[in-house]
Amino acid sequence: MADKRNEKRKKKRLRITYSAFTEDMFNGFSSDISPSGVFIRTKRPFRPGVPVNISLEVNEGRKIELAGITAWSVKTGFVYYKKDGMGVRLVSPPQIYNDFLRILQNEPFVAGRQ
């Protein structure tokens, strides 16, 4: 299947807290991020179409709050399988997120690190 995304994505592992506009909060990690979306690795992905609040921890204590819609999800059922998660299409990301992405694009690649 062809990749329909045109925007450059950055592989980056960042701690994420997310919810479906309820009080129940879940934890995960980013796998890759772009100006229009983020893939969240989690054992608790939401089904496509579910609105999501995301708190992206960009460094110690600093977070960027985002909102989006689940575009797709995968849940394998395997206990230790690392592919479980969901792709979230962001809705009106704040300028601070776009500034953060610009900084990430200029980070040097370090083998063995994301």
HUDA-V928936 format. One record per run of one state. SS is the DSSP state (~ for helix, > for strand, _ for the rest). FROM is the first residue (numbers start at 1). TO is the last residue. If there is no record, write none. Layout:
# HUDA-V928936
ss:SS from:FROM to:TO
ss:SS from:FROM to:TO
This chain:
# HUDA-V928936
ss:_ from:1 to:9
ss:> from:10 to:11
ss:_ from:12 to:14
ss:> from:15 to:19
ss:_ from:20 to:25
ss:> from:26 to:34
ss:_ from:35 to:36
ss:> from:37 to:41
ss:_ from:42 to:50
ss:> from:51 to:59
ss:_ from:60 to:61
ss:> from:62 to:74
ss:_ from:75 to:84
ss:> from:85 to:90
ss:_ from:91 to:94
ss:~ from:95 to:105
ss:_ from:106 to:114
